[in-house]
Amino acid sequence: MNQQASASPVSSPAPAGRLRRFASMMYESVLLFGVIFTAGYLFDTLTQSRSGLIFRHERQIILFLAIGIYFFLSWRRSGQTLPMKTWNIRLVDKNGKVPGAGVLVLRYLLIWPIPLLAAYAVRLASEATGYASTDLLIVFTPFTLFIPTWLNRDGDFLHDRILGTRLVDAQRKKGV
């Protein structure tokens, strides 16, 4: 009984709520526009490409890497990107610390499958309907990451459940 009493004050931080994660994700998209613009500009300048269709696959690889570097460096330093700091959200591992480099790389890679499957579903729907306007549904595909959060008790993203990481409330308690 004493062991339980002594263990309870050392509780893990509360998980960050879905609404705050969503707000952080929206803010993140604004910052990612700058990352993508800068990487794309540098790529186009260095390759002298005049069209987005020239070096298309190489551009996609560079943008994928640029976004990954942005997230990796942000998470590695403090477990937070600027939007995560704004919304008091921190990425932690099972021990409450910033995850290691390998876990951060895997987390970035595991974020992609659900939205990419959703994007593929949008493409199939567009082809099936014959309406090009169906392609506009692509803007909703990043938010498909939230679907698994409704299927587990803690509300974690699927990639966080797989890796044992969590997005927690990073607000400092008054008087601490």
Chimera marker file (.cmm) of the C-alpha trace (Angstrom):
<marker_set name="trace">
<marker id="1" x="0.000" y="0.000" z="0.000" r="1" g="1" b="0" radius="0.5"/>
<marker id="2" x="2.854" y="2.392" z="0.791" r="1" g="1" b="0" radius="0.5"/>
<marker id="3" x="4.438" y="1.621" z="-2.565" r="1" g="1" b="0" radius="0.5"/>
<marker id="4" x="1.292" y="2.696" z="-4.372" r="1" g="1" b="0" radius="0.5"/>
<marker id="5" x="1.016" y="5.857" z="-2.305" r="1" g="1" b="0" radius="0.5"/>
<marker id="6" x="4.607" y="6.801" z="-3.029" r="1" g="1" b="0" radius="0.5"/>
<marker id="7" x="4.231" y="6.011" z="-6.746" r="1" g="1" b="0" radius="0.5"/>
<marker id="8" x="1.144" y="8.122" z="-7.348" r="1" g="1" b="0" radius="0.5"/>
<marker id="9" x="2.700" y="11.615" z="-6.860" r="1" g="1" b="0" radius="0.5"/>
<marker id="10" x="5.210" y="10.815" z="-9.602" r="1" g="1" b="0" radius="0.5"/>
<marker id="11" x="2.638" y="10.701" z="-12.361" r="1" g="1" b="0" radius="0.5"/>
<marker id="12" x="3.370" y="11.144" z="-16.019" r="1" g="1" b="0" radius="0.5"/>
<marker id="13" x="2.244" y="14.332" z="-17.736" r="1" g="1" b="0" radius="0.5"/>
<marker id="14" x="-1.264" y="14.404" z="-19.129" r="1" g="1" b="0" radius="0.5"/>
<marker id="15" x="-1.611" y="13.719" z="-22.851" r="1" g="1" b="0" radius="0.5"/>
<marker id="16" x="-2.075" y="16.778" z="-25.049" r="1" g="1" b="0" radius="0.5"/>
<marker id="17" x="-5.672" y="17.120" z="-26.169" r="1" g="1" b="0" radius="0.5"/>
<marker id="18" x="-6.782" y="16.564" z="-29.749" r="1" g="1" b="0" radius="0.5"/>
<marker id="19" x="-7.889" y="20.174" z="-30.199" r="1" g="1" b="0" radius="0.5"/>
<marker id="20" x="-4.468" y="21.492" z="-29.172" r="1" g="1" b="0" radius="0.5"/>
<marker id="21" x="-2.735" y="18.943" z="-31.412" r="1" g="1" b="0" radius="0.5"/>
<marker id="22" x="-4.990" y="20.015" z="-34.286" r="1" g="1" b="0" radius="0.5"/>
<marker id="23" x="-4.228" y="23.708" z="-33.661" r="1" g="1" b="0" radius="0.5"/>
<marker id="24" x="-0.523" y="22.930" z="-33.534" r="1" g="1" b="0" radius="0.5"/>
<marker id="25" x="-0.831" y="20.998" z="-36.796" r="1" g="1" b="0" radius="0.5"/>
<marker id="26" x="-2.519" y="23.975" z="-38.486" r="1" g="1" b="0" radius="0.5"/>
<marker id="27" x="0.215" y="26.331" z="-37.266" r="1" g="1" b="0" radius="0.5"/>
<marker id="28" x="2.816" y="23.769" z="-38.377" r="1" g="1" b="0" radius="0.5"/>
<marker id="29" x="1.418" y="23.874" z="-41.921" r="1" g="1" b="0" radius="0.5"/>
<marker id="30" x="2.103" y="27.625" z="-42.074" r="1" g="1" b="0" radius="0.5"/>
<marker id="31" x="5.723" y="27.113" z="-41.033" r="1" g="1" b="0" radius="0.5"/>
<marker id="32" x="6.135" y="24.163" z="-43.384" r="1" g="1" b="0" radius="0.5"/>
<marker id="33" x="5.114" y="26.439" z="-46.255" r="1" g="1" b="0" radius="0.5"/>
<marker id="34" x="8.290" y="28.428" z="-45.521" r="1" g="1" b="0" radius="0.5"/>
<marker id="35" x="10.433" y="25.290" z="-45.289" r="1" g="1" b="0" radius="0.5"/>
<marker id="36" x="9.031" y="23.945" z="-48.563" r="1" g="1" b="0" radius="0.5"/>
<marker id="37" x="9.312" y="27.298" z="-50.335" r="1" g="1" b="0" radius="0.5"/>
<marker id="38" x="12.941" y="27.748" z="-49.259" r="1" g="1" b="0" radius="0.5"/>
<marker id="39" x="13.966" y="24.196" z="-50.165" r="1" g="1" b="0" radius="0.5"/>
<marker id="40" x="12.124" y="24.409" z="-53.490" r="1" g="1" b="0" radius="0.5"/>
<marker id="41" x="13.692" y="27.765" z="-54.305" r="1" g="1" b="0" radius="0.5"/>
<marker id="42" x="17.175" y="26.470" z="-53.537" r="1" g="1" b="0" radius="0.5"/>
<marker id="43" x="16.538" y="23.328" z="-55.572" r="1" g="1" b="0" radius="0.5"/>
<marker id="44" x="15.245" y="25.307" z="-58.564" r="1" g="1" b="0" radius="0.5"/>
<marker id="45" x="18.138" y="27.767" z="-58.341" r="1" g="1" b="0" radius="0.5"/>
<marker id="46" x="20.779" y="25.055" z="-58.159" r="1" g="1" b="0" radius="0.5"/>
<marker id="47" x="19.248" y="22.915" z="-60.931" r="1" g="1" b="0" radius="0.5"/>
<marker id="48" x="18.142" y="25.888" z="-63.058" r="1" g="1" b="0" radius="0.5"/>
<marker id="49" x="14.757" y="24.206" z="-63.492" r="1" g="1" b="0" radius="0.5"/>
<marker id="50" x="12.000" y="26.457" z="-64.807" r="1" g="1" b="0" radius="0.5"/>
<marker id="51" x="9.068" y="24.116" z="-64.210" r="1" g="1" b="0" radius="0.5"/>
<marker id="52" x="7.803" y="22.039" z="-61.315" r="1" g="1" b="0" radius="0.5"/>
<marker id="53" x="7.584" y="19.072" z="-63.671" r="1" g="1" b="0" radius="0.5"/>
<marker id="54" x="11.300" y="19.120" z="-64.431" r="1" g="1" b="0" radius="0.5"/>
<marker id="55" x="13.201" y="16.969" z="-61.910" r="1" g="1" b="0" radius="0.5"/>
<marker id="56" x="9.832" y="16.176" z="-60.294" r="1" g="1" b="0" radius="0.5"/>
<marker id="57" x="10.946" y="13.083" z="-58.385" r="1" g="1" b="0" radius="0.5"/>
<marker id="58" x="14.216" y="14.643" z="-57.279" r="1" g="1" b="0" radius="0.5"/>
<marker id="59" x="12.286" y="17.692" z="-56.022" r="1" g="1" b="0" radius="0.5"/>
<marker id="60" x="9.937" y="15.440" z="-54.048" r="1" g="1" b="0" radius="0.5"/>
<marker id="61" x="12.910" y="13.699" z="-52.424" r="1" g="1" b="0" radius="0.5"/>
<marker id="62" x="14.537" y="17.026" z="-51.517" r="1" g="1" b="0" radius="0.5"/>
<marker id="63" x="11.285" y="18.366" z="-50.031" r="1" g="1" b="0" radius="0.5"/>
<marker id="64" x="10.729" y="15.125" z="-48.093" r="1" g="1" b="0" radius="0.5"/>
<marker id="65" x="14.258" y="15.421" z="-46.677" r="1" g="1" b="0" radius="0.5"/>
<marker id="66" x="13.894" y="19.150" z="-45.914" r="1" g="1" b="0" radius="0.5"/>
<marker id="67" x="10.675" y="18.577" z="-43.978" r="1" g="1" b="0" radius="0.5"/>
<marker id="68" x="12.290" y="15.629" z="-42.187" r="1" g="1" b="0" radius="0.5"/>
<marker id="69" x="15.334" y="17.692" z="-41.215" r="1" g="1" b="0" radius="0.5"/>
<marker id="70" x="13.062" y="20.452" z="-39.892" r="1" g="1" b="0" radius="0.5"/>
<marker id="71" x="11.140" y="18.026" z="-37.678" r="1" g="1" b="0" radius="0.5"/>
<marker id="72" x="14.203" y="16.051" z="-36.604" r="1" g="1" b="0" radius="0.5"/>
<marker id="73" x="16.155" y="19.134" z="-35.517" r="1" g="1" b="0" radius="0.5"/>
<marker id="74" x="13.151" y="20.623" z="-33.719" r="1" g="1" b="0" radius="0.5"/>
<marker id="75" x="12.232" y="17.412" z="-31.904" r="1" g="1" b="0" radius="0.5"/>
<marker id="76" x="15.851" y="16.559" z="-31.085" r="1" g="1" b="0" radius="0.5"/>
<marker id="77" x="16.548" y="19.829" z="-29.333" r="1" g="1" b="0" radius="0.5"/>
<marker id="78" x="13.578" y="20.026" z="-26.967" r="1" g="1" b="0" radius="0.5"/>
<marker id="79" x="10.913" y="17.600" z="-28.160" r="1" g="1" b="0" radius="0.5"/>
<marker id="80" x="9.023" y="20.552" z="-29.617" r="1" g="1" b="0" radius="0.5"/>
<marker id="81" x="8.610" y="22.487" z="-32.827" r="1" g="1" b="0" radius="0.5"/>
<marker id="82" x="7.648" y="26.176" z="-32.573" r="1" g="1" b="0" radius="0.5"/>
<marker id="83" x="3.917" y="25.381" z="-32.906" r="1" g="1" b="0" radius="0.5"/>
<marker id="84" x="4.262" y="22.668" z="-30.267" r="1" g="1" b="0" radius="0.5"/>
<marker id="85" x="5.867" y="25.235" z="-27.933" r="1" g="1" b="0" radius="0.5"/>
<marker id="86" x="3.062" y="27.678" z="-28.650" r="1" g="1" b="0" radius="0.5"/>
<marker id="87" x="0.408" y="25.082" z="-27.810" r="1" g="1" b="0" radius="0.5"/>
<marker id="88" x="2.367" y="23.608" z="-24.856" r="1" g="1" b="0" radius="0.5"/>
<marker id="89" x="2.874" y="20.185" z="-26.391" r="1" g="1" b="0" radius="0.5"/>
<marker id="90" x="6.015" y="18.102" z="-25.970" r="1" g="1" b="0" radius="0.5"/>
<marker id="91" x="7.127" y="14.857" z="-27.592" r="1" g="1" b="0" radius="0.5"/>
<marker id="92" x="8.452" y="12.398" z="-25.021" r="1" g="1" b="0" radius="0.5"/>
<marker id="93" x="9.399" y="8.735" z="-24.845" r="1" g="1" b="0" radius="0.5"/>
<marker id="94" x="8.281" y="6.203" z="-22.223" r="1" g="1" b="0" radius="0.5"/>
<marker id="95" x="10.665" y="7.742" z="-19.684" r="1" g="1" b="0" radius="0.5"/>
<marker id="96" x="9.436" y="11.300" z="-20.227" r="1" g="1" b="0" radius="0.5"/>
<marker id="97" x="12.587" y="12.335" z="-22.087" r="1" g="1" b="0" radius="0.5"/>
<marker id="98" x="13.172" y="13.513" z="-25.653" r="1" g="1" b="0" radius="0.5"/>
<marker id="99" x="13.281" y="10.366" z="-27.829" r="1" g="1" b="0" radius="0.5"/>
<marker id="100" x="16.567" y="9.258" z="-29.360" r="1" g="1" b="0" radius="0.5"/>
<marker id="101" x="17.629" y="10.067" z="-32.907" r="1" g="1" b="0" radius="0.5"/>
<marker id="102" x="16.591" y="6.685" z="-34.336" r="1" g="1" b="0" radius="0.5"/>
<marker id="103" x="13.112" y="6.937" z="-32.839" r="1" g="1" b="0" radius="0.5"/>
<marker id="104" x="12.721" y="10.480" z="-34.202" r="1" g="1" b="0" radius="0.5"/>
<marker id="105" x="13.645" y="9.357" z="-37.721" r="1" g="1" b="0" radius="0.5"/>
<marker id="106" x="11.246" y="6.403" z="-37.482" r="1" g="1" b="0" radius="0.5"/>
<marker id="107" x="8.505" y="8.689" z="-36.146" r="1" g="1" b="0" radius="0.5"/>
<marker id="108" x="8.893" y="10.988" z="-39.142" r="1" g="1" b="0" radius="0.5"/>
<marker id="109" x="8.767" y="8.049" z="-41.550" r="1" g="1" b="0" radius="0.5"/>
<marker id="110" x="5.742" y="6.490" z="-39.814" r="1" g="1" b="0" radius="0.5"/>
<marker id="111" x="3.756" y="9.724" z="-39.999" r="1" g="1" b="0" radius="0.5"/>
<marker id="112" x="3.454" y="9.385" z="-43.780" r="1" g="1" b="0" radius="0.5"/>
<marker id="113" x="1.569" y="6.126" z="-44.559" r="1" g="1" b="0" radius="0.5"/>
<marker id="114" x="-1.924" y="7.117" z="-43.364" r="1" g="1" b="0" radius="0.5"/>
<marker id="115" x="-2.058" y="10.486" z="-45.189" r="1" g="1" b="0" radius="0.5"/>
<marker id="116" x="-0.512" y="8.919" z="-48.300" r="1" g="1" b="0" radius="0.5"/>
<marker id="117" x="-3.157" y="6.179" z="-48.315" r="1" g="1" b="0" radius="0.5"/>
<marker id="118" x="-5.814" y="8.859" z="-47.918" r="1" g="1" b="0" radius="0.5"/>
<marker id="119" x="-4.291" y="10.818" z="-50.818" r="1" g="1" b="0" radius="0.5"/>
<marker id="120" x="-4.409" y="7.671" z="-52.925" r="1" g="1" b="0" radius="0.5"/>
<marker id="121" x="-8.085" y="7.224" z="-51.981" r="1" g="1" b="0" radius="0.5"/>
<marker id="122" x="-8.744" y="10.805" z="-53.117" r="1" g="1" b="0" radius="0.5"/>
<marker id="123" x="-7.041" y="10.040" z="-56.437" r="1" g="1" b="0" radius="0.5"/>
<marker id="124" x="-9.148" y="6.899" z="-56.899" r="1" g="1" b="0" radius="0.5"/>
<marker id="125" x="-12.311" y="8.837" z="-56.029" r="1" g="1" b="0" radius="0.5"/>
<marker id="126" x="-11.376" y="11.519" z="-58.546" r="1" g="1" b="0" radius="0.5"/>
<marker id="127" x="-10.818" y="8.947" z="-61.275" r="1" g="1" b="0" radius="0.5"/>
<marker id="128" x="-14.030" y="7.086" z="-60.381" r="1" g="1" b="0" radius="0.5"/>
<marker id="129" x="-16.202" y="10.208" z="-60.401" r="1" g="1" b="0" radius="0.5"/>
<marker id="130" x="-14.530" y="11.865" z="-63.350" r="1" g="1" b="0" radius="0.5"/>
<marker id="131" x="-14.678" y="15.201" z="-61.538" r="1" g="1" b="0" radius="0.5"/>
<marker id="132" x="-11.338" y="16.955" z="-61.212" r="1" g="1" b="0" radius="0.5"/>
<marker id="133" x="-12.782" y="18.980" z="-58.347" r="1" g="1" b="0" radius="0.5"/>
<marker id="134" x="-12.687" y="15.804" z="-56.230" r="1" g="1" b="0" radius="0.5"/>
<marker id="135" x="-8.908" y="16.340" z="-56.098" r="1" g="1" b="0" radius="0.5"/>
<marker id="136" x="-9.554" y="19.255" z="-53.740" r="1" g="1" b="0" radius="0.5"/>
<marker id="137" x="-10.263" y="16.724" z="-50.988" r="1" g="1" b="0" radius="0.5"/>
<marker id="138" x="-6.486" y="16.270" z="-50.789" r="1" g="1" b="0" radius="0.5"/>
<marker id="139" x="-6.368" y="19.130" z="-48.260" r="1" g="1" b="0" radius="0.5"/>
<marker id="140" x="-8.064" y="16.881" z="-45.690" r="1" g="1" b="0" radius="0.5"/>
<marker id="141" x="-5.630" y="13.977" z="-45.961" r="1" g="1" b="0" radius="0.5"/>
<marker id="142" x="-3.153" y="15.178" z="-43.283" r="1" g="1" b="0" radius="0.5"/>
<marker id="143" x="-5.984" y="15.124" z="-40.770" r="1" g="1" b="0" radius="0.5"/>
<marker id="144" x="-6.533" y="11.415" z="-41.315" r="1" g="1" b="0" radius="0.5"/>
<marker id="145" x="-3.731" y="11.026" z="-38.771" r="1" g="1" b="0" radius="0.5"/>
<marker id="146" x="-6.396" y="11.744" z="-36.152" r="1" g="1" b="0" radius="0.5"/>
<marker id="147" x="-8.565" y="8.725" z="-37.058" r="1" g="1" b="0" radius="0.5"/>
<marker id="148" x="-6.551" y="6.232" z="-34.937" r="1" g="1" b="0" radius="0.5"/>
<marker id="149" x="-6.655" y="8.641" z="-31.978" r="1" g="1" b="0" radius="0.5"/>
<marker id="150" x="-10.361" y="7.858" z="-31.593" r="1" g="1" b="0" radius="0.5"/>
<marker id="151" x="-9.663" y="4.118" z="-31.520" r="1" g="1" b="0" radius="0.5"/>
<marker id="152" x="-7.449" y="3.971" z="-28.434" r="1" g="1" b="0" radius="0.5"/>
<marker id="153" x="-8.021" y="4.966" z="-24.835" r="1" g="1" b="0" radius="0.5"/>
<marker id="154" x="-5.111" y="7.410" z="-24.590" r="1" g="1" b="0" radius="0.5"/>
<marker id="155" x="-5.889" y="9.172" z="-27.886" r="1" g="1" b="0" radius="0.5"/>
<marker id="156" x="-2.350" y="8.662" z="-29.213" r="1" g="1" b="0" radius="0.5"/>
<marker id="157" x="-1.455" y="8.832" z="-32.866" r="1" g="1" b="0" radius="0.5"/>
<marker id="158" x="-0.768" y="5.425" z="-34.420" r="1" g="1" b="0" radius="0.5"/>
<marker id="159" x="2.909" y="6.198" z="-35.030" r="1" g="1" b="0" radius="0.5"/>
<marker id="160" x="3.311" y="7.225" z="-31.377" r="1" g="1" b="0" radius="0.5"/>
<marker id="161" x="1.669" y="4.015" z="-30.166" r="1" g="1" b="0" radius="0.5"/>
<marker id="162" x="3.998" y="1.959" z="-32.368" r="1" g="1" b="0" radius="0.5"/>
<marker id="163" x="7.134" y="3.748" z="-31.137" r="1" g="1" b="0" radius="0.5"/>
<marker id="164" x="6.135" y="4.253" z="-27.506" r="1" g="1" b="0" radius="0.5"/>
<marker id="165" x="6.278" y="8.036" z="-27.780" r="1" g="1" b="0" radius="0.5"/>
<marker id="166" x="3.630" y="10.477" z="-26.571" r="1" g="1" b="0" radius="0.5"/>
<marker id="167" x="2.556" y="14.051" z="-27.087" r="1" g="1" b="0" radius="0.5"/>
<marker id="168" x="2.055" y="15.450" z="-23.603" r="1" g="1" b="0" radius="0.5"/>
<marker id="169" x="0.907" y="18.665" z="-21.972" r="1" g="1" b="0" radius="0.5"/>
<marker id="170" x="4.041" y="20.769" z="-21.471" r="1" g="1" b="0" radius="0.5"/>
<marker id="171" x="2.466" y="23.549" z="-19.408" r="1" g="1" b="0" radius="0.5"/>
<marker id="172" x="4.383" y="24.400" z="-16.291" r="1" g="1" b="0" radius="0.5"/>
<marker id="173" x="2.318" y="24.160" z="-13.142" r="1" g="1" b="0" radius="0.5"/>
<marker id="174" x="2.064" y="27.341" z="-11.101" r="1" g="1" b="0" radius="0.5"/>
<marker id="175" x="4.281" y="27.295" z="-8.059" r="1" g="1" b="0" radius="0.5"/>
<marker id="176" x="6.616" y="24.650" z="-9.480" r="1" g="1" b="0" radius="0.5"/>
<link id1="1" id2="2" r="1" g="1" b="0" radius="0.2"/>
<link id1="2" id2="3" r="1" g="1" b="0" radius="0.2"/>
<link id1="3" id2="4" r="1" g="1" b="0" radius="0.2"/>
<link id1="4" id2="5" r="1" g="1" b="0" radius="0.2"/>
<link id1="5" id2="6" r="1" g="1" b="0" radius="0.2"/>
<link id1="6" id2="7" r="1" g="1" b="0" radius="0.2"/>
<link id1="7" id2="8" r="1" g="1" b="0" radius="0.2"/>
<link id1="8" id2="9" r="1" g="1" b="0" radius="0.2"/>
<link id1="9" id2="10" r="1" g="1" b="0" radius="0.2"/>
<link id1="10" id2="11" r="1" g="1" b="0" radius="0.2"/>
<link id1="11" id2="12" r="1" g="1" b="0" radius="0.2"/>
<link id1="12" id2="13" r="1" g="1" b="0" radius="0.2"/>
<link id1="13" id2="14" r="1" g="1" b="0" radius="0.2"/>
<link id1="14" id2="15" r="1" g="1" b="0" radius="0.2"/>
<link id1="15" id2="16" r="1" g="1" b="0" radius="0.2"/>
<link id1="16" id2="17" r="1" g="1" b="0" radius="0.2"/>
<link id1="17" id2="18" r="1" g="1" b="0" radius="0.2"/>
<link id1="18" id2="19" r="1" g="1" b="0" radius="0.2"/>
<link id1="19" id2="20" r="1" g="1" b="0" radius="0.2"/>
<link id1="20" id2="21" r="1" g="1" b="0" radius="0.2"/>
<link id1="21" id2="22" r="1" g="1" b="0" radius="0.2"/>
<link id1="22" id2="23" r="1" g="1" b="0" radius="0.2"/>
<link id1="23" id2="24" r="1" g="1" b="0" radius="0.2"/>
<link id1="24" id2="25" r="1" g="1" b="0" radius="0.2"/>
<link id1="25" id2="26" r="1" g="1" b="0" radius="0.2"/>
<link id1="26" id2="27" r="1" g="1" b="0" radius="0.2"/>
<link id1="27" id2="28" r="1" g="1" b="0" radius="0.2"/>
<link id1="28" id2="29" r="1" g="1" b="0" radius="0.2"/>
<link id1="29" id2="30" r="1" g="1" b="0" radius="0.2"/>
<link id1="30" id2="31" r="1" g="1" b="0" radius="0.2"/>
<link id1="31" id2="32" r="1" g="1" b="0" radius="0.2"/>
<link id1="32" id2="33" r="1" g="1" b="0" radius="0.2"/>
<link id1="33" id2="34" r="1" g="1" b="0" radius="0.2"/>
<link id1="34" id2="35" r="1" g="1" b="0" radius="0.2"/>
<link id1="35" id2="36" r="1" g="1" b="0" radius="0.2"/>
<link id1="36" id2="37" r="1" g="1" b="0" radius="0.2"/>
<link id1="37" id2="38" r="1" g="1" b="0" radius="0.2"/>
<link id1="38" id2="39" r="1" g="1" b="0" radius="0.2"/>
<link id1="39" id2="40" r="1" g="1" b="0" radius="0.2"/>
<link id1="40" id2="41" r="1" g="1" b="0" radius="0.2"/>
<link id1="41" id2="42" r="1" g="1" b="0" radius="0.2"/>
<link id1="42" id2="43" r="1" g="1" b="0" radius="0.2"/>
<link id1="43" id2="44" r="1" g="1" b="0" radius="0.2"/>
<link id1="44" id2="45" r="1" g="1" b="0" radius="0.2"/>
<link id1="45" id2="46" r="1" g="1" b="0" radius="0.2"/>
<link id1="46" id2="47" r="1" g="1" b="0" radius="0.2"/>
<link id1="47" id2="48" r="1" g="1" b="0" radius="0.2"/>
<link id1="48" id2="49" r="1" g="1" b="0" radius="0.2"/>
<link id1="49" id2="50" r="1" g="1" b="0" radius="0.2"/>
<link id1="50" id2="51" r="1" g="1" b="0" radius="0.2"/>
<link id1="51" id2="52" r="1" g="1" b="0" radius="0.2"/>
<link id1="52" id2="53" r="1" g="1" b="0" radius="0.2"/>
<link id1="53" id2="54" r="1" g="1" b="0" radius="0.2"/>
<link id1="54" id2="55" r="1" g="1" b="0" radius="0.2"/>
<link id1="55" id2="56" r="1" g="1" b="0" radius="0.2"/>
<link id1="56" id2="57" r="1" g="1" b="0" radius="0.2"/>
<link id1="57" id2="58" r="1" g="1" b="0" radius="0.2"/>
<link id1="58" id2="59" r="1" g="1" b="0" radius="0.2"/>
<link id1="59" id2="60" r="1" g="1" b="0" radius="0.2"/>
<link id1="60" id2="61" r="1" g="1" b="0" radius="0.2"/>
<link id1="61" id2="62" r="1" g="1" b="0" radius="0.2"/>
<link id1="62" id2="63" r="1" g="1" b="0" radius="0.2"/>
<link id1="63" id2="64" r="1" g="1" b="0" radius="0.2"/>
<link id1="64" id2="65" r="1" g="1" b="0" radius="0.2"/>
<link id1="65" id2="66" r="1" g="1" b="0" radius="0.2"/>
<link id1="66" id2="67" r="1" g="1" b="0" radius="0.2"/>
<link id1="67" id2="68" r="1" g="1" b="0" radius="0.2"/>
<link id1="68" id2="69" r="1" g="1" b="0" radius="0.2"/>
<link id1="69" id2="70" r="1" g="1" b="0" radius="0.2"/>
<link id1="70" id2="71" r="1" g="1" b="0" radius="0.2"/>
<link id1="71" id2="72" r="1" g="1" b="0" radius="0.2"/>
<link id1="72" id2="73" r="1" g="1" b="0" radius="0.2"/>
<link id1="73" id2="74" r="1" g="1" b="0" radius="0.2"/>
<link id1="74" id2="75" r="1" g="1" b="0" radius="0.2"/>
<link id1="75" id2="76" r="1" g="1" b="0" radius="0.2"/>
<link id1="76" id2="77" r="1" g="1" b="0" radius="0.2"/>
<link id1="77" id2="78" r="1" g="1" b="0" radius="0.2"/>
<link id1="78" id2="79" r="1" g="1" b="0" radius="0.2"/>
<link id1="79" id2="80" r="1" g="1" b="0" radius="0.2"/>
<link id1="80" id2="81" r="1" g="1" b="0" radius="0.2"/>
<link id1="81" id2="82" r="1" g="1" b="0" radius="0.2"/>
<link id1="82" id2="83" r="1" g="1" b="0" radius="0.2"/>
<link id1="83" id2="84" r="1" g="1" b="0" radius="0.2"/>
<link id1="84" id2="85" r="1" g="1" b="0" radius="0.2"/>
<link id1="85" id2="86" r="1" g="1" b="0" radius="0.2"/>
<link id1="86" id2="87" r="1" g="1" b="0" radius="0.2"/>
<link id1="87" id2="88" r="1" g="1" b="0" radius="0.2"/>
<link id1="88" id2="89" r="1" g="1" b="0" radius="0.2"/>
<link id1="89" id2="90" r="1" g="1" b="0" radius="0.2"/>
<link id1="90" id2="91" r="1" g="1" b="0" radius="0.2"/>
<link id1="91" id2="92" r="1" g="1" b="0" radius="0.2"/>
<link id1="92" id2="93" r="1" g="1" b="0" radius="0.2"/>
<link id1="93" id2="94" r="1" g="1" b="0" radius="0.2"/>
<link id1="94" id2="95" r="1" g="1" b="0" radius="0.2"/>
<link id1="95" id2="96" r="1" g="1" b="0" radius="0.2"/>
<link id1="96" id2="97" r="1" g="1" b="0" radius="0.2"/>
<link id1="97" id2="98" r="1" g="1" b="0" radius="0.2"/>
<link id1="98" id2="99" r="1" g="1" b="0" radius="0.2"/>
<link id1="99" id2="100" r="1" g="1" b="0" radius="0.2"/>
<link id1="100" id2="101" r="1" g="1" b="0" radius="0.2"/>
<link id1="101" id2="102" r="1" g="1" b="0" radius="0.2"/>
<link id1="102" id2="103" r="1" g="1" b="0" radius="0.2"/>
<link id1="103" id2="104" r="1" g="1" b="0" radius="0.2"/>
<link id1="104" id2="105" r="1" g="1" b="0" radius="0.2"/>
<link id1="105" id2="106" r="1" g="1" b="0" radius="0.2"/>
<link id1="106" id2="107" r="1" g="1" b="0" radius="0.2"/>
<link id1="107" id2="108" r="1" g="1" b="0" radius="0.2"/>
<link id1="108" id2="109" r="1" g="1" b="0" radius="0.2"/>
<link id1="109" id2="110" r="1" g="1" b="0" radius="0.2"/>
<link id1="110" id2="111" r="1" g="1" b="0" radius="0.2"/>
<link id1="111" id2="112" r="1" g="1" b="0" radius="0.2"/>
<link id1="112" id2="113" r="1" g="1" b="0" radius="0.2"/>
<link id1="113" id2="114" r="1" g="1" b="0" radius="0.2"/>
<link id1="114" id2="115" r="1" g="1" b="0" radius="0.2"/>
<link id1="115" id2="116" r="1" g="1" b="0" radius="0.2"/>
<link id1="116" id2="117" r="1" g="1" b="0" radius="0.2"/>
<link id1="117" id2="118" r="1" g="1" b="0" radius="0.2"/>
<link id1="118" id2="119" r="1" g="1" b="0" radius="0.2"/>
<link id1="119" id2="120" r="1" g="1" b="0" radius="0.2"/>
<link id1="120" id2="121" r="1" g="1" b="0" radius="0.2"/>
<link id1="121" id2="122" r="1" g="1" b="0" radius="0.2"/>
<link id1="122" id2="123" r="1" g="1" b="0" radius="0.2"/>
<link id1="123" id2="124" r="1" g="1" b="0" radius="0.2"/>
<link id1="124" id2="125" r="1" g="1" b="0" radius="0.2"/>
<link id1="125" id2="126" r="1" g="1" b="0" radius="0.2"/>
<link id1="126" id2="127" r="1" g="1" b="0" radius="0.2"/>
<link id1="127" id2="128" r="1" g="1" b="0" radius="0.2"/>
<link id1="128" id2="129" r="1" g="1" b="0" radius="0.2"/>
<link id1="129" id2="130" r="1" g="1" b="0" radius="0.2"/>
<link id1="130" id2="131" r="1" g="1" b="0" radius="0.2"/>
<link id1="131" id2="132" r="1" g="1" b="0" radius="0.2"/>
<link id1="132" id2="133" r="1" g="1" b="0" radius="0.2"/>
<link id1="133" id2="134" r="1" g="1" b="0" radius="0.2"/>
<link id1="134" id2="135" r="1" g="1" b="0" radius="0.2"/>
<link id1="135" id2="136" r="1" g="1" b="0" radius="0.2"/>
<link id1="136" id2="137" r="1" g="1" b="0" radius="0.2"/>
<link id1="137" id2="138" r="1" g="1" b="0" radius="0.2"/>
<link id1="138" id2="139" r="1" g="1" b="0" radius="0.2"/>
<link id1="139" id2="140" r="1" g="1" b="0" radius="0.2"/>
<link id1="140" id2="141" r="1" g="1" b="0" radius="0.2"/>
<link id1="141" id2="142" r="1" g="1" b="0" radius="0.2"/>
<link id1="142" id2="143" r="1" g="1" b="0" radius="0.2"/>
<link id1="143" id2="144" r="1" g="1" b="0" radius="0.2"/>
<link id1="144" id2="145" r="1" g="1" b="0" radius="0.2"/>
<link id1="145" id2="146" r="1" g="1" b="0" radius="0.2"/>
<link id1="146" id2="147" r="1" g="1" b="0" radius="0.2"/>
<link id1="147" id2="148" r="1" g="1" b="0" radius="0.2"/>
<link id1="148" id2="149" r="1" g="1" b="0" radius="0.2"/>
<link id1="149" id2="150" r="1" g="1" b="0" radius="0.2"/>
<link id1="150" id2="151" r="1" g="1" b="0" radius="0.2"/>
<link id1="151" id2="152" r="1" g="1" b="0" radius="0.2"/>
<link id1="152" id2="153" r="1" g="1" b="0" radius="0.2"/>
<link id1="153" id2="154" r="1" g="1" b="0" radius="0.2"/>
<link id1="154" id2="155" r="1" g="1" b="0" radius="0.2"/>
<link id1="155" id2="156" r="1" g="1" b="0" radius="0.2"/>
<link id1="156" id2="157" r="1" g="1" b="0" radius="0.2"/>
<link id1="157" id2="158" r="1" g="1" b="0" radius="0.2"/>
<link id1="158" id2="159" r="1" g="1" b="0" radius="0.2"/>
<link id1="159" id2="160" r="1" g="1" b="0" radius="0.2"/>
<link id1="160" id2="161" r="1" g="1" b="0" radius="0.2"/>
<link id1="161" id2="162" r="1" g="1" b="0" radius="0.2"/>
<link id1="162" id2="163" r="1" g="1" b="0" radius="0.2"/>
<link id1="163" id2="164" r="1" g="1" b="0" radius="0.2"/>
<link id1="164" id2="165" r="1" g="1" b="0" radius="0.2"/>
<link id1="165" id2="166" r="1" g="1" b="0" radius="0.2"/>
<link id1="166" id2="167" r="1" g="1" b="0" radius="0.2"/>
<link id1="167" id2="168" r="1" g="1" b="0" radius="0.2"/>
<link id1="168" id2="169" r="1" g="1" b="0" radius="0.2"/>
<link id1="169" id2="170" r="1" g="1" b="0" radius="0.2"/>
<link id1="170" id2="171" r="1" g="1" b="0" radius="0.2"/>
<link id1="171" id2="172" r="1" g="1" b="0" radius="0.2"/>
<link id1="172" id2="173" r="1" g="1" b="0" radius="0.2"/>
<link id1="173" id2="174" r="1" g="1" b="0" radius="0.2"/>
<link id1="174" id2="175" r="1" g="1" b="0" radius="0.2"/>
<link id1="175" id2="176" r="1" g="1" b="0" radius="0.2"/>
</marker_set>
